[in-house]
Amino acid sequence: MQQRKIGPFSVSAIGFGCMNVSMGYGPRIDEAEAGKLFNAALDQGYTFLDTASLYGLGHNESLIGEYLASRRDEYVLASKCGFSRTEDGNTVMDGRPEILAQTCEDSLRRLNTDVIDLYYLHRIDPKVPVEESVGALAQLLEQGKIKTIGLSEISSESLRRAHAVHSITAVQSEYSLWTRTPERKILATCDALGIAFVSFSPLARQFLTGKCQDVTTVLDDDIRATIARPRFEPENFAHNEKLLIPFGEIAARLSCSMAQLALAWLLAQGDNIIPIPGTKHMDWMIENAGADDIELSSTLVDELDLLINENTVAGNRYTDALMASTDSEKD
């Protein structure tokens, strides 16, 4: 694949989001199958893997530590901290320095590595100043436990405050044709500060692939039935699904899949943008990598911009409660 820069690292233009094999979209896949998928992703040319302590409550990191330990020098490893478990078993945002330090230790053990290349604060804890959390990550960097610092779902104002404490290498937020929040401010802020932007859910939680055709199948045990439900409510989904007809026609004109078209659109937004589609399926992992070969004209980029955007899509990307608690929504 083509290469893009994240701080000191050169990585594949399309990264691999590892979460799906452990949580979020139905049952976990068999661990041995997950190992085959991860190794095949490296063989396919992915050199940027994204995980987090939250994903499967350590399960995802453990898989990487078990199945990719012998190939540690072949990929840039990103993980995240910033959540803890309460006594009653709930998962909550927690940016306290002592929690971040302990989470890092646990992640290093599970990942079977001495250092994490890119370590994100997964979410901003409203009870802890971002400067305090980033200061804790800077200490981990000084101790040699991480190499660079990232922030996820952060507003421009919080990013500038954090960057004043220690240089930030990457910002990760949801970004796709149907989620344009980063275009309000954070993309410009990243450009100004020389920070890479990592796009999660670049395929709109499968919507932009055209493979999510029966919404009733996902409104059960699925992230689309909980935090991301609004756009998958039957009425909203019926409206949104109509957008896939002309979208599919454009993909057909280019002889590519809809997933590849959605990823190519993101790659065309700037050289500092790295989408990280996630999947449990070997064929889809290979399909996503093929987006690297597609070049879109500025006219076609504009056509896609007008077709699918936050004004043409029905429903918010998150539930109201989560929208209100997400720092990136303050932009």
C-alpha positions in Angstrom: 0.0 0.0 0.0 0.9 3.6 -0.3 2.5 5.1 2.9 1.4 8.0 5.0 3.0 9.7 8.0 1.9 9.6 11.6 4.5 11.5 13.6 7.8 9.6 13.2 6.1 6.6 11.7 5.4 5.6 8.1 2.3 3.5 7.9 0.0 2.0 5.3 -2.5 4.6 4.0 -5.3 2.4 5.2 -4.9 1.0 8.7 -6.7 -2.0 10.3 -9.2 -1.4 13.1 -9.0 -4.5 15.4 -12.1 -3.9 17.6 -14.6 -5.9 15.6 -13.1 -9.3 16.3 -13.7 -8.8 20.0 -16.8 -6.7 20.4 -19.3 -4.2 18.9 -20.8 -6.1 15.9 -22.2 -9.4 17.1 -20.4 -12.4 18.6 -16.6 -12.6 18.8 -15.0 -14.7 16.1 -13.0 -17.7 17.1 -9.6 -16.7 18.5 -7.6 -18.8 16.0 -9.6 -17.2 13.2 -8.8 -13.8 14.6 -5.1 -14.7 14.6 -5.3 -15.8 10.9 -7.1 -12.5 10.1 -4.5 -10.4 11.9 -1.6 -12.2 10.2 -3.3 -12.0 6.8 -3.7 -8.2 7.3 0.0 -7.8 7.7 0.6 -10.0 4.6 -1.9 -7.8 2.7 0.2 -4.7 3.5 -1.5 -3.2 6.5 1.2 -1.8 8.8 -0.9 0.2 11.2 -3.0 -1.7 13.8 -5.5 0.0 16.1 -6.7 -1.5 19.4 -7.7 -0.4 22.9 -7.8 -1.7 26.5 -11.6 -1.2 26.2 -12.1 -3.6 23.3 -13.4 -6.8 24.8 -12.0 -5.6 28.2 -8.4 -6.6 27.2 -9.4 -9.5 24.9 -8.5 -7.6 21.7 -5.0 -6.6 23.0 -4.4 -10.2 24.2 -5.2 -11.5 20.7 -2.6 -9.2 19.2 -0.1 -10.2 21.9 -0.6 -13.8 21.3 -0.8 -14.0 17.5 1.5 -11.1 16.3 4.3 -11.1 18.9 6.7 -12.7 16.5 6.0 -9.9 13.9 6.1 -6.9 16.2 8.6 -5.1 14.0 6.3 -5.3 11.0 3.6 -2.9 12.2 3.0 0.4 14.1 0.8 -0.4 17.2 -1.8 2.0 18.5 -3.8 1.4 21.7 -5.9 3.5 24.0 -6.5 4.2 27.7 -9.0 6.4 29.6 -11.6 4.0 30.8 -12.0 2.1 34.1 -14.4 -0.4 35.7 -16.5 0.5 38.6 -17.3 -1.9 41.5 -20.7 -2.7 39.9 -19.0 -3.6 36.6 -19.8 -0.6 34.6 -17.2 1.0 32.3 -16.7 4.7 32.8 -14.4 7.4 31.4 -11.4 7.8 33.7 -8.5 10.1 32.9 -6.8 10.1 36.3 -3.0 9.7 35.9 -2.8 6.7 38.2 -5.5 4.9 36.1 -3.8 5.7 32.8 -0.5 4.4 34.2 -2.0 1.2 35.4 -3.9 0.7 32.1 -0.7 1.1 30.2 1.0 -1.5 32.3 -1.8 -3.9 31.8 -1.9 -3.3 28.0 1.9 -3.8 27.6 1.5 -7.2 29.3 -1.5 -8.2 27.2 0.1 -7.0 24.0 3.3 -8.8 24.8 5.5 -5.8 24.0 7.9 -3.4 25.7 6.4 -0.3 24.1 3.3 1.0 22.4 4.0 3.2 19.4 0.9 5.4 19.6 -1.0 5.7 22.8 -4.3 7.6 22.8 -6.5 9.0 25.5 -9.6 7.2 24.4 -12.0 9.9 25.6 -11.7 13.2 27.6 -12.8 12.6 31.2 -14.9 15.7 32.1 -13.7 15.4 35.8 -10.0 15.5 34.9 -8.4 18.5 33.0 -7.0 17.3 29.7 -3.6 18.8 30.7 -3.4 16.4 33.7 -4.2 13.4 31.6 -1.8 14.3 28.8 0.9 15.0 31.5 0.5 11.5 32.7 0.9 10.2 29.1 4.0 12.3 28.8 5.5 10.6 31.8 4.8 7.2 30.2 6.7 8.4 27.2 9.6 9.5 29.3 9.7 6.1 30.9 9.9 4.5 27.5 6.6 2.7 27.7 5.0 4.6 24.8 6.6 6.4 21.8 3.9 9.0 20.9 0.7 10.4 22.2 -2.7 10.6 20.6 -6.2 11.9 21.5 -9.6 10.5 20.5 -12.9 12.3 19.9 -11.5 15.6 21.0 -12.5 19.2 20.3 -10.1 21.8 18.8 -10.0 23.8 22.0 -9.1 20.7 24.1 -6.5 19.6 21.5 -4.7 22.9 21.6 -4.6 22.8 25.4 -3.2 19.2 25.3 -0.7 20.1 22.6 0.7 22.9 24.8 1.5 20.2 27.5 3.1 17.7 25.0 3.1 17.4 21.3 0.3 15.3 20.0 1.0 12.9 17.1 -2.5 11.9 16.1 -6.2 12.6 16.6 -8.8 9.8 16.1 -12.4 10.6 15.5 -15.3 9.2 13.5 -15.1 10.5 9.9 -16.8 9.3 6.8 -19.1 10.6 4.1 -22.1 10.5 6.5 -20.2 11.8 9.6 -18.6 15.2 8.9 -18.0 16.5 12.4 -14.2 16.8 11.9 -14.8 19.2 9.0 -16.1 21.8 11.4 -12.8 22.6 13.1 -10.6 19.7 14.1 -9.2 18.8 10.6 -8.0 22.4 10.2 -6.5 22.4 13.7 -4.7 19.2 12.9 -3.3 20.7 9.7 -2.1 23.8 11.5 -0.4 21.7 14.2 1.1 19.0 11.9 -1.0 16.3 13.5 -2.2 13.2 11.6 -5.9 12.4 11.6 -7.1 8.8 12.0 -10.7 8.1 10.9 -12.6 5.4 12.7 -15.9 4.0 11.3 -14.9 5.2 7.9 -17.5 2.8 6.3 -20.3 4.2 8.5 -20.7 1.1 10.5 -21.1 -1.0 7.4 -23.8 1.3 5.9 -21.5 2.6 3.1 -20.5 -0.9 2.0 -24.1 -1.7 0.9 -23.9 -4.9 2.9 -26.2 -3.8 5.7 -29.5 -4.2 3.8 -31.8 -5.5 6.5 -31.8 -3.1 9.5 -33.7 -5.6 11.7 -30.7 -7.9 11.8 -28.5 -5.3 13.5 -31.0 -3.9 16.0 -30.4 -6.6 18.5 -26.9 -7.3 20.0 -25.0 -4.7 18.1 -23.4 -1.3 18.6 -25.9 -0.1 16.0 -28.7 -1.0 18.4 -27.2 1.1 21.2 -24.9 4.1 21.0 -25.2 4.4 17.2 -28.9 3.6 16.9 -30.4 6.9 15.5 -29.3 6.4 11.9 -30.3 2.7 12.0 -33.8 3.3 13.3 -36.1 1.8 10.6 -37.6 5.2 9.4 -34.2 6.9 9.3 -32.5 3.8 7.7 -35.1 3.7 5.0 -34.4 7.3 4.1 -30.6 6.8 4.3 -30.7 3.6 2.2 -32.0 5.5 -0.8 -28.6 7.3 -0.9 -26.9 4.1 -1.7 -28.5 3.8 -5.1 -26.6 6.6 -6.8 -23.6 5.8 -4.6 -23.6 2.3 -5.9 -23.9 3.6 -9.5 -20.8 5.7 -9.0 -18.9 2.7 -7.6 -20.0 0.7 -10.7 -18.7 3.4 -13.0 -15.3 3.1 -11.3 -15.4 -0.7 -11.2 -14.9 -0.7 -7.5 -17.0 -1.7 -4.5 -18.9 0.8 -2.4 -16.6 0.2 0.5 -13.6 1.0 -1.6 -15.3 4.2 -2.9 -16.0 5.4 0.6 -12.4 4.8 1.7 -11.0 6.4 -1.5 -13.1 9.5 -0.7 -11.5 9.7 2.7 -8.0 9.3 1.3 -8.7 12.2 -1.1 -9.4 14.5 1.8 -5.7 15.0 2.7 -2.4 13.2 3.0 -2.6 13.3 6.8 -5.8 11.2 6.9 -5.6 7.5 7.7 -8.8 5.5 7.7 -8.9 2.4 9.9 -11.8 0.2 8.7 -12.5 -2.8 10.9 -13.9 -6.2 10.0 -14.1 -9.8 11.1 -14.2 -11.0 7.5 -11.0 -12.0 5.5 -12.6 -11.1 2.2 -13.7 -7.7 3.4 -10.2 -7.0 4.9 -8.7 -7.6 1.5 -11.4 -5.6 -0.3 -10.8 -2.6 1.9 -7.1 -2.6 1.1 -7.9 -2.3 -2.6 -9.2 1.3 -2.0 -5.5 2.3 -1.9 -5.4 1.9 -5.8 -8.4 4.2 -6.5 -7.8 7.8 -7.4 -10.8 10.2 -7.5 -11.0 13.3 -9.5 -11.9 16.6 -7.7 -15.2 16.5 -9.7 -16.1 13.1 -8.4 -15.1 14.0 -4.8 -17.4 17.0 -5.1 -20.2 14.8 -6.4 -19.8 12.4 -3.4 -19.7 15.4 -1.0 -23.1 16.6 -2.2 -24.7 13.1 -2.3 -23.9 11.9 1.2 -23.4 14.3 4.0 -24.9 15.3 7.4 -27.6 17.3 5.7 -28.8 14.4 3.4 -28.5 11.7 6.1 -31.3 11.2 8.7 -30.5 10.8 12.4 -27.5 11.7 14.6 -24.4 9.5 14.7 -24.9 8.8 18.4 -27.7 8.8 20.9 -28.5 12.2 22.4 -26.8 11.3 25.7 -23.6 10.3 24.1 -23.6 13.2 21.7 -23.8 15.5 24.7 -20.9 13.8 26.5 -18.5 13.7 23.5 -15.9 16.4 23.5 -15.5 16.4 19.7 -19.2 17.6 19.4 -18.2 20.9 21.1 -16.6 22.1 17.8 
